[in-house]
Amino acid sequence: MKVFKSILNTLINILIVLVLVVSILVATLALTSKSSGISNIFGYTFQVVMSDSMDGGSEDYEGGDFKKGDVIIGKVTNNAKSDTPETYVIGDIITYKGYLQNNEHLGEQLICHRIVGVQDRDGEPVYQTQGDNRSICTVPDQEVVADYINANAIVAKFHTNDFDGIKIAGVGKAYEFINSQLGFFLCILLPMIFFFLYVLIKVVINFVEYKKAKEDEEKEKNTPSSEPAPQMSAEEYEQFKQFMALKNAQASDSDAPSEEEV
């Protein structure tokens, strides 16, 4: 029973640690996304793919091939704050903040597409992007609504000559749910509340057990015992019995009436 209880406690502790790690990770992603517009964990960003524009990849270039609902992990750039922004070449896959037509509404969003064109504008390279899925992205992005972008608009890179991102297939919906208010409460706040309650209960139980053990120890110290200590050896126990027999015999002799009393 003790072994089962120990295993169960170990499994519970491991589960709690995992929940805490995931909670801290998701909370950090949510907070950094709200502050900077893009999640940032130690220089890497998690991005949910919102369309199939990169589905199938490219026959001419490496990288890509991710579908709607996938999560891609890219490397955050520092171009907007750097005096020497990175340069990119045709074939690189980057994420930039831009405007695309979406259900007849224009709005700034994070777009992860491949660079298909580079031009020089006043000594500064500017870039043209397009999705690999040509059935959806029939023309480059910049021919739809936006102008060529410069390096300052590029917030992350997914595939370049010095970096290859990671694709996690099919977890985008779960990630988006966790980032919602309901998901954040159910998956982050609620487990953390249960964790603190669990720790509080364990602290109370340990305190009660410690107090009981101390009381038992004090009671044992204050209660004389005629039994030998459990740590006695067999030889010591026999000597103890002989001693107690002799002591009892002496007590009997002292209680017996003397000849003068008779």
QUIJOQUI-V593323 format. One record per residue. N is the residue number from 1. SS is DSSP state (H for helix, E for strand, - for the rest). OMEGA is omega as a letter, one per 40 degrees, with the letter a starting at -180 (NA if undefined). Layout:
N&SS&OMEGA  N&SS&OMEGA
This chain:
1&-&i  2&H&i  3&H&i  4&H&i  5&H&i  6&H&i  7&H&a  8&H&i  9&H&i  10&H&i  11&H&i  12&H&i  13&H&i  14&H&i  15&H&i  16&H&i  17&H&i  18&H&i  19&H&i  20&H&i  21&H&i  22&H&a  23&H&i  24&H&i  25&H&a  26&H&i  27&H&i  28&H&i  29&H&a  30&H&a  31&H&i  32&H&i  33&H&a  34&H&a  35&H&a  36&H&a  37&-&i  38&-&a  39&-&a  40&-&i  41&E&a  42&-&i  43&-&i  44&E&a  45&E&i  46&E&a  47&E&i  48&E&i  49&-&a  50&-&a  51&-&i  52&-&a  53&-&i  54&-&a  55&-&i  56&-&i  57&-&a  58&-&i  59&-&a  60&-&a  61&-&a  62&-&i  63&-&i  64&-&a  65&-&i  66&-&a  67&-&i  68&-&a  69&-&i  70&-&i  71&E&i  72&E&i  73&E&a  74&E&a  75&E&a  76&E&i  77&-&i  78&-&a  79&H&a  80&H&a  81&H&a  82&-&i  83&-&i  84&-&a  85&-&i  86&-&i  87&-&a  88&-&a  89&-&i  90&-&a  91&-&i  92&-&i  93&E&a  94&E&i  95&E&a  96&E&i  97&E&a  98&E&a  99&E&i  100&E&i  101&E&a  102&E&a  103&-&i  104&-&i  105&E&i  106&E&i  107&E&i  108&E&a  109&E&i  110&E&a  111&E&i  112&E&a  113&E&a  114&E&i  115&E&a  116&E&i  117&E&i  118&E&i  119&E&i  120&E&i  121&E&a  122&-&i  123&-&a  124&E&i  125&E&i  126&E&a  127&E&i  128&E&a  129&E&i  130&E&i  131&-&a  132&-&a  133&-&a  134&-&i  135&-&i  136&-&a  137&-&a  138&-&i  139&-&i  140&-&a  141&H&a  142&H&i  143&H&a  144&-&a  145&-&a  146&-&i  147&-&i  148&-&a  149&E&i  150&-&a  151&H&a  152&H&i  153&H&a  154&E&a  155&E&i  156&E&i  157&E&i  158&E&i  159&E&i  160&E&a  161&-&a  162&-&a  163&E&i  164&E&a  165&-&a  166&E&i  167&E&i  168&E&a  169&-&i  170&-&a  171&-&a  172&H&a  173&H&i  174&H&i  175&H&i  176&H&i  177&H&i  178&H&a  179&H&i  180&-&a  181&H&i  182&H&a  183&H&i  184&H&i  185&H&a  186&H&a  187&H&a  188&H&a  189&H&a  190&H&i  191&H&i  192&H&i  193&H&i  194&H&i  195&H&a  196&H&i  197&H&i  198&H&i  199&H&i  200&H&i  201&H&i  202&H&i  203&H&i  204&H&i  205&H&i  206&H&i  207&H&i  208&H&i  209&H&i  210&H&i  211&H&i  212&H&i  213&H&i  214&H&i  215&H&i  216&H&i  217&H&i  218&H&i  219&H&i  220&H&i  221&H&a  222&H&a  223&-&i  224&-&a  225&-&i  226&-&a  227&-&i  228&-&i  229&-&a  230&-&a  231&-&i  232&-&i  233&-&a  234&H&i  235&H&i  236&H&i  237&H&i  238&H&i  239&H&i  240&H&i  241&H&i  242&H&i  243&H&a  244&H&i  245&H&i  246&H&i  247&H&i  248&H&i  249&H&i  250&H&i  251&H&i  252&H&i  253&H&a  254&H&i  255&H&a  256&-&a  257&-&i  258&-&a  259&-&a  260&-&i  261&-&i  262&-&NA
